[in-house]
Amino acid sequence: MSKQVMNEIEDHVPALRRHAYRLAGSMDRAQDLVQDTLLKAISKKDQFEEGTSLKAWLHRILFNTFISGKRREKTRGPQVDWDDLGDVYGHGSNQMARLQLRDADRVLEELPEQEREAIMLTAVEDVSYQDAADQMCVEIGTVKSRVGRARRKLRASVGRIEAREHASRYVSEAA
């Protein structure tokens, strides 16, 4: 792997961090995931084929590492770091932001893994459908279908959340 490719890897680290954060759910776990990804990429540098998409290769390593960790977690059980728990109650307007973020994360977690990966790559990471297809090792039409299904499910879930919030405001105003 040439020095130029090593520099290109460095250029992809911010996008890897964003992708890892969306997968892992916490910054600490995301940093660990990115570090594991970079270690694997550098140790397997001879497997990278010049002329192919380095970005797709790195994101595939990241996603595979995440999935391997999830499988490992199923057999060992989840590891909870006390620092990740944060302030359980929150304060003021920050509490509403936390609730909205929690709802958004919950909605994304409800999506099947393949649809979540497709929507995260195309919508959050701003990866083209073709690059997403390369990273996911599927045809471009499959990515488009997964993104479409994910968007429909997200719209339906957001609608349920908004209806619940509206109903709770109505109840609290009536009381």
Accessible surface in RSA format (square Angstrom, percent):
REM  Atomic radii and reference values for relative SASA: ProtOr
REM  Chains: A
REM  Algorithm: Lee & Richards
REM  Probe-radius: 1.40
REM  Slices: 20
REM RES _ NUM      All-atoms   Total-Side   Main-Chain    Non-polar    All polar
REM                ABS   REL    ABS   REL    ABS   REL    ABS   REL    ABS   REL
RES MET A   1    64.36  33.3   0.50   0.3  63.86 152.1   6.81   5.8  57.55  76.2
RES SER A   2    57.02  48.2  43.70  58.3  13.33  30.7  50.02 106.5   7.00   9.8
RES LYS A   3   167.58  81.8 156.43  96.0  11.14  26.5 105.02  94.5  62.56  66.6
RES GLN A   4   125.47  70.2 119.44  87.3   6.03  14.4  38.01  80.9  87.46  66.3
RES VAL A   5    10.34   6.8  10.34   9.4   0.00   0.0  10.34   9.0   0.00   0.0
RES MET A   6    67.38  34.9  61.23  40.5   6.15  14.6  60.59  51.5   6.79   9.0
RES ASN A   7    78.67  54.3  77.65  75.0   1.02   2.5  23.13  55.7  55.54  53.7
RES GLU A   8    63.24  36.3  63.13  47.8   0.11   0.3  23.29  45.1  39.95  32.6
RES ILE A   9     7.38   4.2   7.38   5.5   0.00   0.0   7.38   5.3   0.00   0.0
RES GLU A  10   122.75  70.5 115.00  87.0   7.74  18.4  38.69  74.8  84.05  68.6
RES ASP A  11   109.64  76.8  84.10  83.7  25.54  60.4  30.09  70.8  79.55  79.3
RES HIS A  12    38.39  21.0  37.64  26.2   0.75   1.9  23.31  24.0  15.08  17.5
RES VAL A  13    18.71  12.3  18.71  16.9   0.00   0.0  18.71  16.3   0.00   0.0
RES PRO A  14    67.11  48.9  64.00  58.3   3.11  11.3  66.31  54.7   0.80   5.0
RES ALA A  15    11.48  10.6  10.85  16.7   0.63   1.4  10.85  15.3   0.63   1.7
RES LEU A  16     0.00   0.0   0.00   0.0   0.00   0.0   0.00   0.0   0.00   0.0
RES ARG A  17    97.01  40.7  96.31  49.1   0.69   1.7  21.16  28.9  75.84  46.0
RES ARG A  18   121.79  51.1 116.70  59.5   5.09  12.1  61.78  84.4  60.00  36.4
RES HIS A  19     1.02   0.6   0.62   0.4   0.40   1.0   0.97   1.0   0.05   0.1
RES ALA A  20     0.00   0.0   0.00   0.0   0.00   0.0   0.00   0.0   0.00   0.0
RES TYR A  21    72.35  33.8  72.12  41.0   0.23   0.6  43.52  32.7  28.83  35.5
RES ARG A  22    47.85  20.1  38.95  19.9   8.90  21.2  16.26  22.2  31.60  19.1
RES LEU A  23    11.93   6.6   2.90   2.1   9.03  22.7   4.06   2.8   7.87  21.2
RES ALA A  24    17.58  16.2   4.77   7.4  12.80  29.1   7.84  11.0   9.73  25.8
RES GLY A  25    47.90  59.1   0.00   N/A  47.90  59.1  26.54  72.8  21.36  47.8
RES SER A  26    18.88  16.0  15.49  20.7   3.39   7.8  18.88  40.2   0.00   0.0
RES MET A  27   107.71  55.8 103.07  68.2   4.65  11.1 102.48  87.1   5.23   6.9
RES ASP A  28    81.17  56.9  77.66  77.3   3.51   8.3  22.79  53.6  58.38  58.2
RES ARG A  29   113.32  47.6 109.88  56.0   3.44   8.2  48.41  66.2  64.91  39.3
RES ALA A  30     1.00   0.9   0.99   1.5   0.01   0.0   1.00   1.4   0.00   0.0
RES GLN A  31    74.60  41.7  71.31  52.1   3.29   7.8  31.86  67.8  42.74  32.4
RES ASP A  32    83.82  58.7  82.75  82.4   1.08   2.5  23.13  54.4  60.69  60.5
RES LEU A  33    15.64   8.7  13.01   9.3   2.63   6.6  15.17  10.7   0.47   1.3
RES VAL A  34     4.54   3.0   4.54   4.1   0.00   0.0   4.54   3.9   0.00   0.0
RES GLN A  35   106.68  59.7 103.60  75.7   3.08   7.3  27.10  57.7  79.58  60.4
RES ASP A  36    63.56  44.5  61.92  61.6   1.64   3.9   8.23  19.4  55.32  55.2
RES THR A  37     0.00   0.0   0.00   0.0   0.00   0.0   0.00   0.0   0.00   0.0
RES LEU A  38    37.20  20.7  37.20  26.6   0.00   0.0  37.20  26.1   0.00   0.0
RES LEU A  39   107.81  60.0 104.35  74.7   3.46   8.7 104.76  73.6   3.06   8.2
RES LYS A  40    81.37  39.7  80.43  49.3   0.94   2.2  60.85  54.8  20.52  21.9
RES ALA A  41     0.00   0.0   0.00   0.0   0.00   0.0   0.00   0.0   0.00   0.0
RES ILE A  42    67.48  38.4  66.29  49.4   1.20   2.9  66.29  47.7   1.20   3.2
RES SER A  43    80.83  68.3  48.39  64.6  32.43  74.7  50.49 107.5  30.34  42.5
RES LYS A  44    97.62  47.6  97.49  59.8   0.13   0.3  44.79  40.3  52.83  56.3
RES LYS A  45    91.36  44.6  88.21  54.1   3.14   7.5  39.12  35.2  52.24  55.6
RES ASP A  46   123.96  86.8  89.08  88.7  34.88  82.5  47.74 112.3  76.23  76.0
RES GLN A  47   114.88  64.2  93.96  68.7  20.92  49.8  32.77  69.8  82.11  62.3
RES PHE A  48    21.86  10.9   7.81   4.8  14.06  36.6   8.21   5.0  13.65  39.1
RES GLU A  49   120.28  69.1 112.99  85.5   7.29  17.4  41.95  81.2  78.32  63.9
RES GLU A  50   119.70  68.7  94.98  71.9  24.72  58.9  61.82 119.6  57.88  47.3
RES GLY A  51    85.94 106.0   0.00   N/A  85.94 106.0  42.99 118.0  42.95  96.2
RES THR A  52    73.88  52.5  55.28  56.0  18.60  44.3  57.91  77.8  15.97  24.1
RES SER A  53    44.10  37.3  24.90  33.2  19.21  44.2  28.72  61.2  15.38  21.5
RES LEU A  54    11.07   6.2   6.67   4.8   4.40  11.1   6.67   4.7   4.40  11.8
RES LYS A  55    51.96  25.3  50.68  31.1   1.28   3.1  20.45  18.4  31.50  33.6
RES ALA A  56     8.32   7.6   7.58  11.7   0.74   1.7   7.85  11.1   0.46   1.2
RES TRP A  57    48.66  19.5  43.06  20.8   5.60  13.1  34.52  18.4  14.13  22.9
RES LEU A  58     0.00   0.0   0.00   0.0   0.00   0.0   0.00   0.0   0.00   0.0
RES HIS A  59     1.21   0.7   0.19   0.1   1.02   2.6   0.36   0.4   0.85   1.0
RES ARG A  60    48.38  20.3  47.69  24.3   0.69   1.6  29.02  39.7  19.36  11.7
RES ILE A  61    24.93  14.2  22.93  17.1   2.00   4.8  24.76  17.8   0.17   0.5
RES LEU A  62     0.00   0.0   0.00   0.0   0.00   0.0   0.00   0.0   0.00   0.0
RES PHE A  63    15.73   7.9  15.73   9.7   0.00   0.0  15.73   9.5   0.00   0.0
RES ASN A  64    71.30  49.2  68.85  66.5   2.44   5.9  25.09  60.4  46.21  44.7
RES THR A  65    11.55   8.2   8.85   9.0   2.70   6.4   8.38  11.3   3.17   4.8
RES PHE A  66    21.48  10.7  18.73  11.6   2.75   7.2  20.59  12.5   0.89   2.5
RES ILE A  67    18.52  10.5  18.52  13.8   0.00   0.0  18.52  13.3   0.00   0.0
RES SER A  68    43.39  36.7  38.45  51.3   4.93  11.4  14.98  31.9  28.41  39.8
RES GLY A  69    23.77  29.3   0.00   N/A  23.77  29.3  19.29  52.9   4.48  10.0
RES LYS A  70    85.97  41.9  84.12  51.6   1.85   4.4  45.38  40.8  40.59  43.2
RES ARG A  71   158.11  66.4 154.05  78.5   4.06   9.7  56.79  77.6 101.32  61.4
RES ARG A  72   110.72  46.5 104.74  53.4   5.97  14.2  32.06  43.8  78.65  47.7
RES GLU A  73    62.97  36.2  57.21  43.3   5.76  13.7  12.51  24.2  50.46  41.2
RES LYS A  74   177.04  86.4 141.36  86.7  35.68  85.0  94.29  84.9  82.75  88.1
RES THR A  75   119.57  85.0  81.37  82.5  38.20  91.0  78.40 105.3  41.17  62.2
RES ARG A  76   172.82  72.6 136.38  69.5  36.44  86.8  47.79  65.3 125.02  75.8
RES GLY A  77    23.70  29.2   0.00   N/A  23.70  29.2  22.07  60.6   1.63   3.6
RES PRO A  78   102.45  74.7  83.13  75.8  19.32  70.2  83.13  68.6  19.32 120.1
RES GLN A  79   144.83  81.0 125.84  92.0  18.99  45.2  57.53 122.5  87.30  66.2
RES VAL A  80   100.96  66.4  67.57  61.2  33.39  80.5  70.46  61.2  30.51  82.7
RES ASP A  81    71.46  50.1  64.06  63.8   7.39  17.5  26.29  61.9  45.17  45.0
RES TRP A  82   206.84  83.0 197.10  95.4   9.74  22.9 168.12  89.6  38.72  62.8
RES ASP A  83   120.03  84.1  93.96  93.5  26.06  61.6  26.29  61.9  93.73  93.5
RES ASP A  84    48.28  33.8  15.69  15.6  32.59  77.1  11.28  26.5  37.00  36.9
RES LEU A  85    88.65  49.4  67.67  48.4  20.99  52.8  70.11  49.2  18.54  49.9
RES GLY A  86    54.19  66.8   0.00   N/A  54.19  66.8  37.51 102.9  16.68  37.4
RES ASP A  87    66.71  46.7  45.00  44.8  21.70  51.3  30.67  72.2  36.04  35.9
RES VAL A  88   117.05  77.0  84.81  76.8  32.24  77.7  90.30  78.5  26.75  72.5
RES TYR A  89   169.70  79.2 163.54  93.0   6.16  16.0 120.20  90.3  49.50  61.0
RES GLY A  90     7.00   8.6   0.00   N/A   7.00   8.6   0.79   2.2   6.21  13.9
RES HIS A  91   138.04  75.4 130.45  90.7   7.59  19.4  96.01  99.0  42.03  48.9
RES GLY A  92    63.96  78.9   0.00   N/A  63.96  78.9  45.42 124.6  18.54  41.5
RES SER A  93   102.84  86.9  82.11 109.6  20.73  47.8  54.46 116.0  48.38  67.8
RES ASN A  94    76.79  53.0  71.14  68.8   5.64  13.6  24.02  57.8  52.77  51.0
RES GLN A  95    80.59  45.1  80.59  58.9   0.00   0.0  10.30  21.9  70.28  53.3
RES MET A  96   106.32  55.1 104.77  69.3   1.55   3.7  97.64  83.0   8.68  11.5
RES ALA A  97    53.08  48.8  46.99  72.5   6.09  13.9  48.66  68.5   4.42  11.7
RES ARG A  98    96.72  40.6  90.72  46.2   6.00  14.3  48.58  66.4  48.14  29.2
RES LEU A  99    64.41  35.9  64.36  46.0   0.06   0.1  64.41  45.2   0.00   0.0
RES GLN A 100    97.67  54.6  91.05  66.5   6.62  15.8  27.29  58.1  70.38  53.4
RES LEU A 101    96.97  54.0  93.16  66.6   3.81   9.6  96.30  67.6   0.67   1.8
RES ARG A 102   105.91  44.5  99.91  50.9   6.00  14.3  54.61  74.6  51.30  31.1
RES ASP A 103     9.27   6.5   8.79   8.7   0.48   1.1   4.42  10.4   4.85   4.8
RES ALA A 104    48.43  44.5  40.45  62.4   7.98  18.2  47.31  66.6   1.12   3.0
RES ASP A 105    47.58  33.3  46.79  46.6   0.80   1.9  20.61  48.5  26.97  26.9
RES ARG A 106   113.16  47.5 107.94  55.0   5.22  12.4  51.08  69.8  62.08  37.6
RES VAL A 107     8.94   5.9   8.17   7.4   0.77   1.8   8.17   7.1   0.77   2.1
RES LEU A 108    26.70  14.9  26.70  19.1   0.00   0.0  26.70  18.8   0.00   0.0
RES GLU A 109   103.71  59.5  86.76  65.6  16.95  40.4  40.21  77.8  63.50  51.8
RES GLU A 110   101.59  58.3  67.12  50.8  34.48  82.1  46.69  90.3  54.90  44.8
RES LEU A 111     8.12   4.5   3.56   2.5   4.56  11.5   3.88   2.7   4.24  11.4
RES PRO A 112    64.76  47.2  52.51  47.9  12.25  44.5  64.76  53.5   0.00   0.0
RES GLU A 113    75.79  43.5  68.22  51.6   7.57  18.0  20.15  39.0  55.64  45.4
RES GLN A 114   104.89  58.7 104.18  76.1   0.72   1.7  25.83  55.0  79.07  60.0
RES GLU A 115     9.90   5.7   9.90   7.5   0.00   0.0   2.33   4.5   7.56   6.2
RES ARG A 116    29.28  12.3  29.28  14.9   0.00   0.0   3.14   4.3  26.14  15.8
RES GLU A 117     8.10   4.7   7.29   5.5   0.81   1.9   0.25   0.5   7.85   6.4
RES ALA A 118     0.00   0.0   0.00   0.0   0.00   0.0   0.00   0.0   0.00   0.0
RES ILE A 119     9.28   5.3   9.23   6.9   0.04   0.1   9.23   6.6   0.04   0.1
RES MET A 120     3.52   1.8   3.52   2.3   0.00   0.0   1.51   1.3   2.01   2.7
RES LEU A 121     0.04   0.0   0.04   0.0   0.00   0.0   0.04   0.0   0.00   0.0
RES THR A 122    17.65  12.6   5.80   5.9  11.85  28.2   5.97   8.0  11.68  17.7
RES ALA A 123    62.29  57.3  28.36  43.8  33.93  77.2  35.55  50.1  26.74  70.8
RES VAL A 124    67.66  44.5  45.41  41.1  22.24  53.6  49.86  43.3  17.79  48.3
RES GLU A 125     9.55   5.5   0.61   0.5   8.94  21.3   1.30   2.5   8.25   6.7
RES ASP A 126   124.56  87.3 106.71 106.2  17.85  42.2  25.98  61.2  98.58  98.3
RES VAL A 127     7.09   4.7   0.03   0.0   7.06  17.0   1.83   1.6   5.26  14.3
RES SER A 128    60.52  51.1  45.09  60.2  15.43  35.5  52.85 112.5   7.67  10.7
RES TYR A 129    69.92  32.6  66.51  37.8   3.41   8.9  50.94  38.3  18.98  23.4
RES GLN A 130    93.07  52.0  92.01  67.2   1.06   2.5  47.43 100.9  45.64  34.6
RES ASP A 131    48.35  33.9  48.35  48.1   0.00   0.0   0.81   1.9  47.53  47.4
RES ALA A 132     0.00   0.0   0.00   0.0   0.00   0.0   0.00   0.0   0.00   0.0
RES ALA A 133     0.98   0.9   0.72   1.1   0.26   0.6   0.72   1.0   0.26   0.7
RES ASP A 134    71.33  50.0  52.68  52.4  18.65  44.1  19.75  46.5  51.57  51.4
RES GLN A 135     2.03   1.1   1.50   1.1   0.53   1.3   1.04   2.2   0.99   0.8
RES MET A 136    13.89   7.2   1.97   1.3  11.92  28.4   1.97   1.7  11.92  15.8
RES CYS A 137   100.35  75.9  65.48  73.0  34.87  82.0  39.76 100.7  60.59  65.3
RES VAL A 138    44.22  29.1  23.66  21.4  20.56  49.5  33.72  29.3  10.50  28.5
RES GLU A 139   134.82  77.4 131.47  99.5   3.35   8.0  52.17 100.9  82.65  67.5
RES ILE A 140    63.00  35.8  60.86  45.3   2.14   5.2  60.86  43.8   2.14   5.8
RES GLY A 141    38.00  46.9   0.00   N/A  38.00  46.9  34.37  94.3   3.63   8.1
RES THR A 142    49.12  34.9  42.77  43.4   6.36  15.2  23.58  31.7  25.54  38.6
RES VAL A 143     0.00   0.0   0.00   0.0   0.00   0.0   0.00   0.0   0.00   0.0
RES LYS A 144   107.30  52.3  98.56  60.5   8.74  20.8  47.79  43.0  59.51  63.4
RES SER A 145    55.46  46.9  43.72  58.3  11.74  27.0  22.80  48.6  32.65  45.7
RES ARG A 146    25.70  10.8  25.70  13.1   0.00   0.0   0.25   0.3  25.45  15.4
RES VAL A 147     1.22   0.8   1.22   1.1   0.00   0.0   1.22   1.1   0.00   0.0
RES GLY A 148    22.75  28.1   0.00   N/A  22.75  28.1  21.68  59.5   1.07   2.4
RES ARG A 149    90.14  37.8  89.26  45.5   0.88   2.1  35.96  49.1  54.18  32.8
RES ALA A 150     0.00   0.0   0.00   0.0   0.00   0.0   0.00   0.0   0.00   0.0
RES ARG A 151   100.71  42.3  99.23  50.6   1.48   3.5  24.29  33.2  76.42  46.3
RES ARG A 152   143.66  60.3 137.47  70.1   6.19  14.7  63.02  86.1  80.64  48.9
RES LYS A 153    85.49  41.7  81.08  49.7   4.41  10.5  67.35  60.6  18.14  19.3
RES LEU A 154    34.63  19.3  34.46  24.7   0.17   0.4  34.63  24.3   0.00   0.0
RES ARG A 155   156.75  65.8 144.61  73.7  12.14  28.9  73.81 100.9  82.94  50.3
RES ALA A 156    58.07  53.4  42.50  65.6  15.57  35.4  54.70  77.0   3.37   8.9
RES SER A 157     7.58   6.4   7.29   9.7   0.28   0.7   0.15   0.3   7.43  10.4
RES VAL A 158    70.23  46.2  70.17  63.5   0.06   0.2  70.23  61.0   0.00   0.0
RES GLY A 159    34.84  43.0   0.00   N/A  34.84  43.0  29.58  81.2   5.26  11.8
RES ARG A 160   140.96  59.2 131.78  67.2   9.18  21.9  75.85 103.7  65.11  39.5
RES ILE A 161    26.88  15.3  26.84  20.0   0.04   0.1  26.88  19.4   0.00   0.0
RES GLU A 162   105.35  60.5 100.94  76.4   4.42  10.5  35.80  69.3  69.55  56.8
RES ALA A 163    62.57  57.5  49.83  76.9  12.74  29.0  58.13  81.9   4.44  11.8
RES ARG A 164   123.41  51.8 115.95  59.1   7.46  17.8  72.47  99.0  50.94  30.9
RES GLU A 165    46.25  26.6  44.98  34.0   1.27   3.0  22.80  44.1  23.45  19.1
RES HIS A 166   120.61  65.9 120.36  83.7   0.26   0.7  82.84  85.4  37.77  43.9
RES ALA A 167    53.02  48.7  48.77  75.3   4.25   9.7  52.95  74.6   0.07   0.2
RES SER A 168    64.73  54.7  54.31  72.5  10.42  24.0  45.39  96.7  19.34  27.1
RES ARG A 169   134.11  56.3 132.84  67.7   1.27   3.0  56.67  77.4  77.44  46.9
RES TYR A 170   150.02  70.0 147.54  83.9   2.47   6.4 102.50  77.0  47.51  58.6
RES VAL A 171    98.97  65.1  96.10  87.0   2.87   6.9  97.84  85.0   1.12   3.0
RES SER A 172    78.56  66.4  55.85  74.5  22.70  52.3  48.05 102.3  30.51  42.7
RES GLU A 173   139.93  80.3 106.06  80.2  33.87  80.6  49.20  95.2  90.73  74.1
RES ALA A 174    79.71  73.3  37.55  57.9  42.16  95.9  49.70  70.0  30.01  79.5
RES ALA A 175   117.14 107.7  48.47  74.8  68.68 156.2  81.16 114.3  35.98  95.3
END  Absolute sums over single chains surface
CHAIN  1 A    11446.9       9612.7       1834.2       6242.3       5204.6
END  Absolute sums over all chains
TOTAL         11446.9       9612.7       1834.2       6242.3       5204.6
